[in-house]
Amino acid sequence: MSLLARRTLLYSFGVASVTPLLAWPKATTGRVVVAKPEENRFSYGSAQQARLSPCKLTSEDSAGMLSVFELSVLPQSGTVRHVHHREDEWFYVLSGEFIFEAGTETLSLSVGGSIWLPRDVPHVFANTTTAVGKLIAICQPGGFEKFLDELGNTPAGQMNEARMKEVMAKYGMEYLGPPLLGSWRQQH
């Protein structure tokens, strides 16, 4: 077998073995989904959670591919430092000024700015302004609304570091430390 024929054969086997890994999965719902202004497509058990993080596209809507949220973040508050082992996240700033710490980087984002946070990258964010900030958040794969629902159903008096760690672990995340500023959940 000539060197060129051997390379062509090896190349063909390589492409054939990698191609299924690169194929984008097809959504199987086959239906158009619309979320109107102020609409929440997920039935949270807590009205407070529905107000904080209305789900614009559920995992069910997208055949498990992703979930989309419009997050309201009070002034001088944000998430705890954490890491996702299941989801990649993308955030887009609709209003406010946000600081994100991702891995070893510290980034400031204003209206129109966005950030991609791959799974396994520790991160935390906070709204640094004196007004409510808004973010669009996309989580891939879908299902993150179930985590937010469980957090929202935890009575405020029972939400502490131990409970946060327990819920995060159930959904493939790790609690790594306190928020940069105030706690987003406790202030609402």
C-alpha positions, 0 to 999 in steps of 0.5 A: 500500500502506498504512503498516500493511500495509507494516509487517505485511509487513516484520514477517512477512519479518523473523520468517520470516528470523530464526525458523530461527536461533532454532530449537533443534536436535533431538537425533537419538539418540532414546535415553535416556542414563544415567550411574551414579555413578563411571561415565565414558561416554567411553573416554579413553586415560588412566586418569588423565584418566578419573579427573580428568574423567569424561564423564557425557554425550558428544557422541555421546550428545547428537547433538553438542549438548553434553558434560557432565563431573564435574571433580575439581580438586585443592586450590590448582590450576586451569586455565590462562587461556584462551579458547574460540572454539567452546564455551560453558561452564557450571560448577556447584560440587559441592564446594570454593570456586572463584575464576573470572576471566571477562573483567574480573570476579573471582568467588568461587563456593561449593557451589551456585554456577554460572557461564555462560562464553560463547565468546570470553570469556577465563577461568581458575578455581582451587579455593582450598581445601585439599581436592579440589573438584568441578565439573559442567561443560557444554560446548556444542556437544559434543566437548570430551571429545576435547580432554581425551583428547588432553591426558590422552594427553600424557605428563607429561614432554612437557606444557609451555606449547608443547604446551598451546598446540598442543592448545588451538589444535587444538580452537579455544582460545587459551592466554592465561597460566598458572593462578591457583594450581597447574596442575590437570593437572600435580599429578594 
